[in-house]
Amino acid sequence: MKASKTNPVSKRAAAGKKTDATRRTAERQLTCFVIIGFGRKTDFATGRVLDLDKTYEQLIRPAFDRVNVNAFRAIDANLTGSINRIMYRWIYAADIVVADLSTLNANVFYELGVRHAQKPNTTIIIAESVLMSKIPFDLSSFVIHQYHHGGDEIAPQEQERFVAHLAKVQQGILDSWQAARKLDPNAQIEGDSPVYAYLPGMTGPHWEAQTRLVPPPYVPPAKRRQQAAKAGESLSSIIDAAEAAKGRQEFAEAIRLFETAIETAGQEKPDTFLAQRLALVTYKNGEARDADGNLDRDRAIAALGEAEKILARYCAPKISTDPETLGLSGALNKRLFDLTGDLEYLNRAIASYERGFYVKQDYYNGINVAFMYTVRSLLLEDRFDAIVSFGHANMIRRKVGEICREIIDSDEFHSRGDRQWVLMSLAEVYQGLGQTADEQRLARRIEAEADEFGMASYSRQRAALADAMARFHDRLRPEELNPSAAATPAGSPLGTAASQETEDASRKPAPPLIATSRLVETGARAAALGSSPITIDANLADKPIKSIEVNCRIEYE
């Protein structure tokens, strides 16, 4: 009887405690931990590179702002020590978790699995739309909310659409939560974890932190845009400060901050993005010029060597298929070739750019490797190898042209941040292929899109390519690039000009490109007309030709 008299009181006291706990939960701002990569990450399924910071800043965070939920990543919460400790704690403790599967990041999949094992619900999965055909079987039946990413930019229309969609999804979770707890403070909303769905009766783990777990302070969007990044507050703020220093071309400060970011992350092997950024600013730091605009060549070469060591240590460019790593490796070796003239650096640049191009199918790596093949054609002693190198450059240019035209014709082109570079790359394609009229038509559009830096870069590159092409053509006979030139009738103006050119060529030293002699029979068209011109390559040394004696016997059926 005594127990029966006290039981209602005990129940009321327990209910009161639960109600208080529920009230405190309702009063505090809910948290959302975002499982996502940071910086530029490669989607190896498609070869594309996505700026995942744009996904977080332009899609995820604004959606949770609308429902007054504090959304943050591990790099936003990490102050010192291992980022993994922060990550595991918030995967367990956050009210909501959003996992972005874009780029099929292995870390994201692992962390999503940890969340599904710990919590039966309130986990939201999102992914970039192109990835959907590559989703692994175990997740193919899940609700995955899709967005479209342009790579470097996300179109404003897509931002507006997806932010509204994700906010609506989150509001639905909050409404379900509130409705369920009106009936029972301990009620659970509908589950989204396969672990709890397929193992009925599973109970979640219980863990109490030995230290207080405080989320990063919530900053309203209006103030957030005005707030400058301060190094030392979190890993993300250090990275922001490093990027800002890079933008101001304060490369020594950027090096210090990226090194601090790697140290703050507390991982034996830093994130690839951080290693790439550190290598880039190290290379750029060596390019500083004095007051007279002079470059310290030795300093530049030393900085490039240090940048290569960073890439080799953390990114393994010799075996990597990461287009960002390969593009950077190509740029480092291209610059080393510019400064030293060493053909080995040129070959390394070609290897990196070309692998990056075929992995990513992008205009940047493609147009660079095409130019490098053109330069290489000037340095090869063997005539046949030189022609092959020049022809390979044009083959790549044709593919780059297809890529650029497809980008320009797409609905998203107007919202891309790299419009001027796409147009300039296409113009370089036309220049390299001799399509002068197409290049001139594109010039007006480039002038409308390009900024001062872009136009200066375009002018320098255009002059460099024009010079390389002119030097290559000077070293070859017309028929070697255009077989029909050899078939021109002897009495025509072109034939006379070609004959005069051959006669003039015999009076001057042979170009250094030539190291072998061959008999080259050309002119299928001429053969059809009953003649078979034979070209004699008699340039055996860098000397004028004194005379040529030819014995020829032809028998007909």
LOKOL-164313 format. One line per 4 residues: number of its first residue (from 1); their letters; for each residue x, y, z of C-alpha. Coordinates in nm, 2 decimals, m for minus. Example, Ala and Ser with C-alpha at 12.3 -4.5 7.8 and 13.67 -1.06 7.14 Angstrom:
1) AS) 1.23 m0.45 0.78  1.37 m0.11 0.71
//
This chain:
1) MKAS) 0.00 0.00 0.00  0.29 0.23 0.08  0.43 0.17 m0.26  0.10 0.24 m0.42
5) KTNP) 0.07 0.58 m0.24  0.42 0.69 m0.36  0.41 0.56 m0.71  0.19 0.84 m0.85
9) VSKR) 0.43 1.09 m0.70  0.73 0.92 m0.84  0.57 0.90 m1.18  0.47 1.27 m1.17
13) AAAG) 0.83 1.36 m1.07  0.98 1.15 m1.35  0.73 1.30 m1.59  0.83 1.64 m1.47
17) KKTD) 1.19 1.57 m1.53  1.12 1.45 m1.88  0.90 1.76 m1.95  1.18 1.98 m1.83
21) ATRR) 1.43 1.80 m2.05  1.20 1.83 m2.34  1.15 2.20 m2.27  1.52 2.26 m2.25
25) TAER) 1.57 2.08 m2.58  1.30 2.29 m2.74  1.45 2.61 m2.60  1.81 2.55 m2.72
29) QLTC) 1.89 2.58 m3.08  1.91 2.25 m3.26  2.23 2.14 m3.42  2.30 1.98 m3.76
33) FVII) 2.64 1.82 m3.82  2.73 1.82 m4.19  2.93 1.53 m4.32  3.10 1.66 m4.63
37) GFGR) 3.44 1.70 m4.78  3.59 2.05 m4.80  3.76 2.24 m5.08  3.78 2.10 m5.43
41) KTDF) 3.72 1.73 m5.45  3.75 1.50 m5.75  3.45 1.28 m5.85  3.65 0.98 m5.98
45) ATGR) 3.34 0.83 m6.13  3.31 1.11 m6.38  3.65 1.29 m6.36  3.48 1.62 m6.25
49) VLDL) 3.61 1.84 m5.97  3.35 1.99 m5.74  3.40 2.28 m5.50  3.22 2.13 m5.20
53) DKTY) 3.27 2.45 m5.00  3.01 2.60 m5.24  2.77 2.31 m5.16  2.80 2.38 m4.79
57) EQLI) 2.79 2.76 m4.81  2.53 2.81 m5.09  2.30 2.51 m5.03  2.32 2.34 m4.70
61) RPAF) 2.38 2.62 m4.45  2.12 2.86 m4.60  1.86 2.58 m4.58  1.92 2.53 m4.21
65) DRVN) 1.93 2.91 m4.15  1.56 2.92 m4.27  1.46 2.68 m3.99  1.69 2.82 m3.72
69) VNAF) 1.92 2.52 m3.69  2.29 2.56 m3.63  2.46 2.37 m3.92  2.84 2.32 m3.91
73) RAID) 3.11 2.09 m4.03  3.40 1.92 m3.84  3.64 2.19 m3.97  3.41 2.46 m3.83
77) ANLT) 3.41 2.30 m3.48  3.77 2.19 m3.46  4.00 2.42 m3.26  4.29 2.21 m3.17
81) GSIN) 4.39 1.84 m3.18  4.26 1.57 m3.40  3.96 1.65 m3.62  3.85 1.29 m3.59
85) RIMY) 3.77 1.33 m3.22  3.54 1.63 m3.30  3.38 1.44 m3.59  3.29 1.13 m3.39
89) RWIY) 3.14 1.33 m3.10  2.91 1.53 m3.33  2.81 1.24 m3.54  2.66 1.10 m3.21
93) AADI) 2.55 1.42 m3.04  2.40 1.63 m3.33  2.02 1.65 m3.35  2.04 1.61 m3.72
97) VVAD) 2.31 1.49 m3.96  2.33 1.58 m4.33  2.56 1.35 m4.54  2.67 1.46 m4.89
101) LSTL) 2.77 1.16 m5.10  2.90 1.37 m5.39  3.23 1.25 m5.53  3.17 0.91 m5.36
105) NANV) 3.40 1.03 m5.08  3.50 0.72 m4.88  3.52 0.92 m4.55  3.17 1.04 m4.60
109) FYEL) 3.03 0.68 m4.65  3.21 0.56 m4.34  3.09 0.84 m4.13  2.73 0.80 m4.26
113) GVRH) 2.76 0.43 m4.15  2.86 0.54 m3.80  2.56 0.77 m3.78  2.32 0.50 m3.90
117) AQKP) 2.46 0.26 m3.63  2.41 0.52 m3.36  2.08 0.69 m3.44  1.76 0.55 m3.58
121) NTTI) 1.65 0.88 m3.74  1.71 1.24 m3.83  1.98 1.17 m4.09  1.94 1.33 m4.43
125) IIAE) 2.13 1.22 m4.74  2.21 1.45 m5.03  2.41 1.41 m5.35  2.50 1.59 m5.67
129) SVLM) 2.27 1.48 m5.95  2.53 1.34 m6.19  2.64 1.10 m5.92  2.30 0.93 m5.89
133) SKIP) 2.38 0.66 m6.15  2.69 0.57 m5.95  2.53 0.53 m5.60  2.63 0.19 m5.44
137) FDLS) 2.37 m0.08 m5.42  2.34 m0.06 m5.04  2.22 0.30 m5.06  2.02 0.28 m5.38
141) SFVI) 1.69 0.24 m5.20  1.74 0.54 m4.98  1.58 0.88 m5.03  1.87 1.09 m5.16
145) HQYH) 1.80 1.46 m5.22  1.96 1.58 m5.54  2.12 1.91 m5.64  2.31 2.02 m5.95
149) HGGD) 2.67 2.14 m5.92  2.85 2.31 m6.21  3.19 2.22 m6.07  3.33 2.56 m5.98
153) EIAP) 2.99 2.74 m5.94  2.63 2.65 m5.85  2.37 2.84 m6.06  2.16 3.09 m5.87
157) QEQE) 1.84 2.92 m5.98  1.97 2.59 m5.84  2.06 2.75 m5.51  1.71 2.90 m5.48
161) RFVA) 1.55 2.57 m5.57  1.75 2.33 m5.35  1.77 2.56 m5.04  1.39 2.58 m5.04
165) HLAK) 1.37 2.20 m5.09  1.61 2.11 m4.81  1.45 2.36 m4.57  1.11 2.20 m4.64
169) VQQG) 1.26 1.86 m4.57  1.40 1.98 m4.24  1.09 2.16 m4.14  0.90 1.83 m4.20
173) ILDS) 1.13 1.65 m3.96  1.09 1.92 m3.70  0.71 1.91 m3.73  0.70 1.53 m3.70
177) WQAA) 0.92 1.55 m3.40  0.71 1.81 m3.23  0.38 1.63 m3.31  0.52 1.30 m3.18
181) RKLD) 0.65 1.45 m2.85  0.32 1.62 m2.78  0.18 1.27 m2.73  0.49 1.12 m2.56
185) PNAQ) 0.80 1.31 m2.46  1.01 1.00 m2.54  0.84 0.92 m2.87  1.06 0.86 m3.18
189) IEGD) 0.98 0.99 m3.52  1.00 0.76 m3.83  1.34 0.60 m3.87  1.58 0.64 m4.16
193) SPVY) 1.86 0.41 m4.05  1.88 0.07 m4.22  2.04 m0.08 m3.91  1.73 m0.01 m3.70
197) AYLP) 1.49 m0.09 m3.98  1.64 m0.44 m4.05  1.72 m0.52 m3.69  1.39 m0.46 m3.51
201) GMTG) 1.43 m0.40 m3.14  1.78 m0.26 m3.18  1.85 0.00 m2.91  2.10 0.28 m2.97
205) PHWE) 2.42 0.32 m2.78  2.44 0.54 m2.47  2.74 0.77 m2.42  2.80 1.07 m2.19
209) AQTR) 3.08 1.31 m2.28  3.34 1.36 m2.01  3.38 1.71 m2.13  3.13 1.97 m2.23
213) LVPP) 3.04 1.96 m2.60  2.97 2.31 m2.73  2.87 2.37 m3.10  3.04 2.66 m3.29
217) PYVP) 2.85 2.99 m3.22  2.57 3.05 m3.45  2.62 3.36 m3.66  2.31 3.50 m3.85
221) PAKR) 2.36 3.52 m4.23  2.37 3.90 m4.24  2.65 3.92 m3.99  2.82 3.62 m4.14
225) RQQA) 2.88 3.79 m4.47  3.05 4.08 m4.29  3.26 3.87 m4.06  3.62 3.84 m4.17
229) AKAG) 3.79 3.50 m4.12  4.02 3.50 m3.82  4.30 3.25 m3.81  4.31 3.03 m3.50
233) ESLS) 3.93 3.01 m3.43  3.87 2.68 m3.62  4.02 2.48 m3.90  3.77 2.64 m4.15
237) SIID) 3.87 2.99 m4.04  4.24 2.92 m4.08  4.17 2.79 m4.43  3.96 3.10 m4.51
241) AAEA) 4.24 3.32 m4.38  4.49 3.13 m4.60  4.27 3.17 m4.91  4.24 3.54 m4.84
245) AKGR) 4.61 3.58 m4.81  4.66 3.39 m5.13  4.41 3.62 m5.30  4.61 3.92 m5.18
249) QEFA) 4.92 3.75 m5.32  5.07 3.74 m4.97  5.21 3.40 m5.04  5.45 3.37 m4.74
253) EAIR) 5.15 3.43 m4.51  4.94 3.18 m4.70  5.21 2.92 m4.66  5.22 2.97 m4.29
257) LFET) 4.84 2.95 m4.26  4.81 2.64 m4.48  5.08 2.47 m4.27  4.89 2.57 m3.96
261) AIET) 4.57 2.42 m4.11  4.75 2.09 m4.17  4.89 2.09 m3.81  4.54 2.19 m3.67
265) AGQE) 4.37 1.90 m3.85  4.60 1.67 m3.65  4.62 1.40 m3.92  4.93 1.21 m4.02
269) KPDT) 4.83 1.25 m4.39  4.66 1.59 m4.45  4.36 1.63 m4.67  4.46 1.64 m5.04
273) FLAQ) 4.31 1.98 m5.09  4.53 2.13 m4.82  4.84 1.97 m4.96  4.75 2.10 m5.31
277) RLAL) 4.70 2.45 m5.18  5.02 2.45 m4.98  5.22 2.33 m5.29  5.05 2.61 m5.50
281) VTYK) 5.13 2.90 m5.27  5.48 2.76 m5.22  5.53 2.77 m5.60  5.38 3.12 m5.62
285) NGEA) 5.60 3.25 m5.34  5.90 3.19 m5.56  5.76 3.41 m5.84  5.79 3.73 m5.64
289) RDAD) 5.97 4.01 m5.83  6.18 4.30 m5.71  6.09 4.67 m5.74  6.22 4.67 m6.10
293) GNLD) 6.01 4.37 m6.20  6.31 4.13 m6.21  6.26 3.76 m6.11  6.51 3.58 m5.89
297) RDRA) 6.55 3.27 m6.11  6.73 3.06 m5.85  6.47 3.14 m5.59  6.19 3.05 m5.83
301) IAAL) 6.35 2.72 m5.92  6.40 2.64 m5.55  6.04 2.72 m5.47  5.92 2.50 m5.75
305) GEAE) 6.14 2.21 m5.62  5.99 2.25 m5.28  5.63 2.26 m5.42  5.71 1.93 m5.61
309) KILA) 5.83 1.77 m5.28  5.50 1.86 m5.11  5.30 1.71 m5.40  5.52 1.40 m5.40
313) RYCA) 5.49 1.35 m5.03  5.11 1.39 m4.99  4.95 1.35 m5.34  5.17 1.10 m5.53
317) PKIS) 5.14 1.28 m5.88  5.32 0.99 m6.06  5.04 0.75 m5.99  4.75 0.99 m5.91
321) TDPE) 4.44 1.02 m6.12  4.33 1.34 m5.94  4.29 1.61 m6.20  4.38 1.88 m5.95
325) TLGL) 4.70 1.71 m5.85  4.79 1.64 m6.22  4.71 2.00 m6.33  4.93 2.14 m6.06
329) SGAL) 5.21 1.90 m6.13  5.18 2.00 m6.50  5.20 2.37 m6.41  5.51 2.31 m6.19
333) NKRL) 5.70 2.12 m6.45  5.59 2.36 m6.73  5.74 2.65 m6.52  6.06 2.46 m6.46
337) FDLT) 6.09 2.40 m6.83  6.04 2.77 m6.89  6.32 2.86 m6.65  6.57 2.58 m6.74
341) GDLE) 6.49 2.48 m7.10  6.53 2.11 m6.98  6.33 1.88 m7.21  6.28 1.64 m6.92
345) YLNR) 6.05 1.90 m6.74  5.86 1.95 m7.06  5.80 1.57 m7.09  5.68 1.56 m6.72
349) AIAS) 5.44 1.85 m6.78  5.30 1.67 m7.08  5.26 1.35 m6.89  5.07 1.52 m6.60
353) YERG) 4.85 1.75 m6.82  4.76 1.46 m7.06  4.66 1.22 m6.78  4.46 1.49 m6.62
357) FYVK) 4.29 1.56 m6.95  4.19 1.20 m7.02  4.07 1.15 m6.66  3.87 1.47 m6.64
361) QDYY) 3.80 1.55 m7.01  3.84 1.92 m6.93  3.95 2.21 m7.14  4.21 2.34 m6.89
365) NGIN) 4.44 2.03 m6.90  4.36 1.97 m7.26  4.45 2.31 m7.40  4.77 2.31 m7.19
369) VAFM) 4.89 1.97 m7.31  4.81 2.07 m7.67  5.04 2.37 m7.64  5.31 2.17 m7.47
373) YTVR) 5.30 1.91 m7.76  5.34 2.20 m8.00  5.65 2.33 m7.81  5.79 1.98 m7.80
377) SLLL) 5.77 1.95 m8.18  6.03 2.22 m8.20  6.28 2.04 m7.98  6.27 1.69 m8.12
381) EDRF) 6.56 1.61 m8.36  6.38 1.34 m8.55  6.16 1.49 m8.82  5.89 1.22 m8.80
385) DAIV) 5.86 1.24 m8.42  5.83 1.62 m8.45  5.54 1.59 m8.70  5.37 1.34 m8.49
389) SFGH) 5.40 1.56 m8.18  5.25 1.86 m8.37  4.97 1.64 m8.51  4.89 1.51 m8.17
393) ANMI) 4.86 1.86 m8.04  4.59 1.93 m8.31  4.41 1.61 m8.23  4.38 1.71 m7.87
397) RRKV) 4.27 2.06 m7.97  3.98 1.92 m8.17  3.86 1.73 m7.86  3.90 2.05 m7.65
401) GEIC) 3.70 2.24 m7.90  3.41 1.99 m7.87  3.43 2.02 m7.49  3.43 2.40 m7.50
405) REII) 3.14 2.42 m7.75  2.93 2.18 m7.54  2.99 2.40 m7.23  2.91 2.72 m7.42
409) DSDE) 2.59 2.57 m7.56  2.47 2.45 m7.22  2.20 2.63 m7.02  2.43 2.67 m6.73
413) FHSR) 2.71 2.86 m6.92  2.58 3.21 m6.83  2.62 3.13 m6.46  2.97 2.98 m6.47
417) GDRQ) 3.25 3.17 m6.32  3.50 3.05 m6.58  3.33 3.18 m6.89  3.62 3.38 m7.01
421) WVLM) 3.86 3.09 m6.98  3.63 2.86 m7.18  3.60 3.12 m7.46  3.98 3.18 m7.46
425) SLAE) 4.05 2.81 m7.47  3.81 2.77 m7.77  3.98 3.06 m7.94  4.32 2.90 m7.89
429) VYQG) 4.18 2.58 m8.05  4.07 2.78 m8.35  4.41 2.95 m8.37  4.60 2.62 m8.34
433) LGQT) 4.39 2.46 m8.61  4.42 2.76 m8.84  4.05 2.84 m8.83  4.11 3.22 m8.84
437) ADEQ) 3.75 3.32 m8.92  3.61 3.13 m8.63  3.87 3.28 m8.40  3.79 3.63 m8.51
441) RLAR) 3.42 3.58 m8.46  3.49 3.47 m8.11  3.72 3.76 m8.03  3.43 4.01 m7.98
445) RIEA) 3.27 3.77 m7.73  3.60 3.73 m7.54  3.64 4.11 m7.51  3.29 4.13 m7.36
449) EADE) 3.36 3.86 m7.10  3.72 3.89 m7.01  3.87 4.10 m6.73  4.21 4.28 m6.75
453) FGMA) 4.41 3.98 m6.62  4.23 3.74 m6.85  4.30 3.95 m7.16  4.66 3.99 m7.07
457) SYSR) 4.70 3.61 m7.02  4.51 3.55 m7.35  4.74 3.79 m7.54  5.06 3.63 m7.41
461) QRAA) 4.94 3.28 m7.48  4.82 3.37 m7.83  5.16 3.53 m7.91  5.34 3.22 m7.77
465) LADA) 5.14 2.98 m7.98  5.17 3.19 m8.29  5.55 3.19 m8.25  5.57 2.82 m8.19
469) MARF) 5.35 2.74 m8.49  5.55 2.98 m8.72  5.88 2.82 m8.61  5.74 2.47 m8.68
473) HDRL) 5.61 2.55 m9.02  5.94 2.72 m9.11  6.12 2.39 m9.06  5.89 2.18 m9.28
477) RPEE) 5.81 2.16 m9.65  5.45 2.23 m9.74  5.38 1.88 m9.86  5.47 1.73 m9.53
481) LNPS) 5.18 1.90 m9.36  4.95 1.91 m9.67  5.02 1.62 m9.92  4.81 1.79 m10.19
485) AAAT) 5.07 2.06 m10.21  5.31 1.82 m10.38  5.05 1.73 m10.64  5.00 2.09 m10.77
489) PAGS) 5.06 2.10 m11.15  5.40 2.23 m11.24  5.27 2.53 m11.44  5.04 2.67 m11.17
493) PLGT) 5.13 2.97 m10.95  5.13 2.75 m10.65  5.36 2.50 m10.82  5.60 2.77 m10.92
497) AASQ) 5.60 2.91 m10.57  5.66 2.57 m10.43  5.95 2.51 m10.67  6.10 2.84 m10.59
501) ETED) 6.07 2.76 m10.21  6.25 2.43 m10.27  6.52 2.60 m10.47  6.57 2.87 m10.20
505) ASRK) 6.58 2.60 m9.93  6.87 2.43 m10.10  7.08 2.74 m10.07  7.05 2.78 m9.69
509) PAPP) 7.16 2.56 m9.40  6.93 2.28 m9.30  6.72 2.34 m8.99  6.85 2.17 m8.67
513) LIAT) 6.52 1.98 m8.66  6.66 1.74 m8.92  6.88 1.45 m8.82  6.80 1.17 m9.07
517) SRLV) 6.77 1.13 m9.44  6.47 0.96 m9.60  6.30 0.91 m9.93  5.94 1.01 m9.88
521) ETGA) 5.69 0.93 m10.15  5.39 1.15 m10.13  5.09 1.26 m10.33  4.81 1.01 m10.38
525) RAAA) 4.64 1.27 m10.60  4.95 1.31 m10.81  4.97 0.93 m10.85  4.61 0.93 m10.98
529) LGSS) 4.72 1.18 m11.25  4.99 0.96 m11.37  5.29 1.11 m11.18  5.46 1.01 m10.86
533) PITI) 5.67 1.29 m10.71  5.96 1.18 m10.49  6.09 1.41 m10.22  6.45 1.37 m10.13
537) DANL) 6.55 1.47 m9.78  6.93 1.52 m9.82  6.99 1.73 m9.51  7.25 1.52 m9.33
541) ADKP) 7.43 1.81 m9.16  7.40 2.18 m9.10  7.57 2.26 m9.43  7.46 2.41 m9.76
545) IKSI) 7.39 2.15 m10.03  7.64 2.17 m10.31  7.49 1.91 m10.55  7.25 1.62 m10.57
549) EVNC) 7.30 1.32 m10.80  7.00 1.09 m10.85  6.99 0.76 m11.06  6.63 0.64 m11.12
553) RIEY) 6.50 0.36 m11.34  6.13 0.31 m11.39  5.98 0.01 m11.58  5.62 m0.01 m11.69
557) E) 5.41 m0.32 m11.77
//
